[in-house]
Amino acid sequence: MRFELAWTKKAHQQYAQLKTAAAQAHAAREKSGETKSSKREGLFKQVHNCLTLLRTDPRHPGLQTHEYDSLKHPYSKGEKVFEAYAQNKTPGAYRVFWCYGPVKGSLTVIAITPHP
């Protein structure tokens, strides 16, 4: 089953910031003639890949999805919030926090942040 993504305002802003930073780094890299991608480009690619996997299979083993208790579900008390790994074995590794809903067949991205 393929899920549609919904976004909280905060998560949408975080994703947009990552995307803008990656685009700026890419432009600077091309201008300077560098061939190796920057860390900002790599981070955006990893977060984007995480979101792509979430859409197709939230239980994909590479995401290491598990329940996360410190965030509240944005739509319904008592429902679960999950954490998926965008990065692993990296200091300050990025995580995507998400939940099912608001309607059947959709996932809501709550936040995209470095691991606390």
Secondary structure, 3 states (H helix, E strand, C coil): CCCEEEECHHHHHHHHHHHHHHHHHHHHHHHHCCCCCCHHHHHHHHHHHHHHHHHHCCCCHHHCCEECCCCCCCCCCCCCCEEEECCCCCCCCEEEEEEECCCCCEEEEEEEEECC
